[in-house]
Amino acid sequence: MATTTRAVVEELLLRIGRGDPDEIAALYAERCDWKLDWPEEEHGGPVTPWIRHRAGRADAADHFRDLAAHHVRGRAATAIERILVDGPDAVVLGEIRQTAAPTGRPYRARFALHLTVRDGLVVRHHVYEDSLSVARAFTP
């Protein structure tokens, strides 16, 4: 497996596109600094339970399982606009399009994903996204 930052990030994005949580999680270190830019009081809420801080590989798999469980399968797309790499750090810029399973409402959210790669594994996963569009799609 290639271990350069760009190669790991590109592989991660391919795996996320395929949707297998365990395959995705295999690219994360056992311990990982994982944060989502979301109002702190909303983390782990009943409407968006996948949105919370995580700690490592097992949590990464759970995140992608939870994410899939709360969205309509086959009604999602991600447009990657740019991958910027600086040493072990990478920033992925793009837009996600999903449909909230509980409400059936589609939404679009711009995002920036800051990843750090060490020894071929992701050790930092920080997401900055349009949380308002997500919250609106999931609010009854």
C-alpha positions as CSV (number, residue, x, y, z in Angstrom):
1,M,0.0,0.0,0.0
2,A,1.3,3.5,-0.9
3,T,2.0,5.6,2.2
4,T,2.4,9.1,0.8
5,T,-0.2,11.6,2.1
6,R,-1.8,12.1,-1.3
7,A,-2.0,8.3,-2.0
8,V,-3.6,7.6,1.4
9,V,-6.1,10.4,1.0
10,E,-7.1,9.3,-2.5
11,E,-7.4,5.7,-1.3
12,L,-9.6,6.9,1.7
13,L,-11.9,8.8,-0.7
14,L,-12.2,5.7,-2.9
15,R,-13.1,3.6,0.0
16,I,-15.6,6.1,1.3
17,G,-17.2,6.0,-2.1
18,R,-17.5,2.2,-2.0
19,G,-19.1,2.5,1.4
20,D,-17.7,-0.4,3.4
21,P,-17.2,0.9,6.9
22,D,-14.5,-1.7,7.9
23,E,-12.5,-1.1,4.7
24,I,-12.6,2.6,5.3
25,A,-11.6,2.3,9.0
26,A,-8.6,0.2,8.1
27,L,-6.9,3.4,6.9
28,Y,-7.2,5.0,10.3
29,A,-4.8,4.7,13.1
30,E,-5.9,2.8,16.3
31,R,-5.9,6.3,18.0
32,C,-7.1,9.2,15.9
33,D,-7.9,12.9,16.6
34,W,-11.4,13.1,15.1
35,K,-13.5,16.2,15.3
36,L,-16.6,17.6,13.5
37,D,-17.3,21.3,13.4
38,W,-20.7,21.2,15.0
39,P,-22.2,23.1,17.9
40,E,-21.0,21.2,21.0
41,E,-24.4,20.9,22.6
42,E,-25.7,19.1,19.4
43,H,-23.0,16.3,19.4
44,G,-24.5,12.9,19.7
45,G,-28.1,14.2,19.5
46,P,-30.9,11.9,18.5
47,V,-31.4,13.5,15.1
48,T,-27.7,13.3,14.0
49,P,-26.1,10.6,16.2
50,W,-23.1,10.2,13.8
51,I,-22.0,13.7,14.4
52,R,-19.7,13.5,17.4
53,H,-16.0,13.3,18.2
54,R,-14.4,10.0,17.7
55,A,-11.1,8.4,18.9
56,G,-9.8,5.9,16.5
57,R,-10.2,3.0,14.0
58,A,-13.2,1.3,15.6
59,D,-15.0,4.7,16.0
60,A,-14.3,5.4,12.3
61,A,-16.2,2.3,11.3
62,D,-19.1,3.1,13.6
63,H,-19.2,6.7,12.1
64,F,-19.6,5.4,8.6
65,R,-22.2,2.8,9.7
66,D,-24.2,5.5,11.5
67,L,-23.9,7.9,8.5
68,A,-25.3,5.2,6.1
69,A,-28.1,4.3,8.5
70,H,-29.4,7.8,8.6
71,H,-29.3,8.6,4.9
72,V,-31.2,7.2,1.9
73,R,-29.0,4.7,0.0
74,G,-28.4,5.5,-3.6
75,R,-29.4,9.2,-3.2
76,A,-25.9,10.6,-2.3
77,A,-23.0,12.1,-4.2
78,T,-19.8,13.8,-3.3
79,A,-18.0,16.3,-5.5
80,I,-14.3,16.6,-4.7
81,E,-13.1,20.0,-5.9
82,R,-9.5,20.0,-4.6
83,I,-7.0,18.0,-2.6
84,L,-4.3,20.2,-1.1
85,V,-1.2,18.5,0.4
86,D,1.5,19.9,2.6
87,G,3.7,17.2,4.1
88,P,1.6,14.9,6.3
89,D,-1.4,17.2,6.1
90,A,-4.1,17.3,3.4
91,V,-7.3,19.3,3.0
92,V,-10.1,18.0,0.8
93,L,-12.6,20.6,-0.4
94,G,-15.9,19.7,-1.9
95,E,-19.7,19.3,-1.5
96,I,-21.8,16.4,-0.3
97,R,-25.3,15.7,-1.5
98,Q,-27.4,13.4,0.7
99,T,-31.0,12.7,1.6
100,A,-32.0,12.5,5.2
101,A,-33.7,9.1,5.8
102,P,-36.1,10.3,8.6
103,T,-37.5,13.2,6.6
104,G,-36.8,12.4,3.0
105,R,-35.3,15.8,2.6
106,P,-32.3,16.2,0.3
107,Y,-29.5,18.6,1.3
108,R,-26.2,19.9,0.0
109,A,-23.3,20.8,2.3
110,R,-20.0,22.3,1.4
111,F,-17.1,20.8,3.4
112,A,-13.4,21.0,4.2
113,L,-11.8,17.8,5.5
114,H,-8.4,18.2,7.2
115,L,-6.5,14.9,7.4
116,T,-3.1,14.1,8.7
117,V,-1.3,10.9,7.6
118,R,1.5,9.2,9.5
119,D,3.0,5.8,8.6
120,G,0.3,5.3,6.0
121,L,-2.6,5.8,8.4
122,V,-4.9,8.8,9.1
123,V,-4.2,10.2,12.5
124,R,-6.3,13.4,12.2
125,H,-9.8,13.7,10.7
126,H,-11.4,17.1,11.2
127,V,-14.5,18.0,9.2
128,Y,-15.8,21.6,8.7
129,E,-19.1,21.5,7.0
130,D,-22.3,23.5,6.5
131,S,-24.0,22.0,9.6
132,L,-27.1,24.2,9.2
133,S,-28.1,22.5,6.0
134,V,-27.7,19.1,7.6
135,A,-29.7,20.1,10.7
136,R,-32.5,21.5,8.5
137,A,-32.7,18.3,6.5
138,F,-33.1,16.2,9.6
139,T,-35.4,18.5,11.6
140,P,-39.0,17.2,11.5
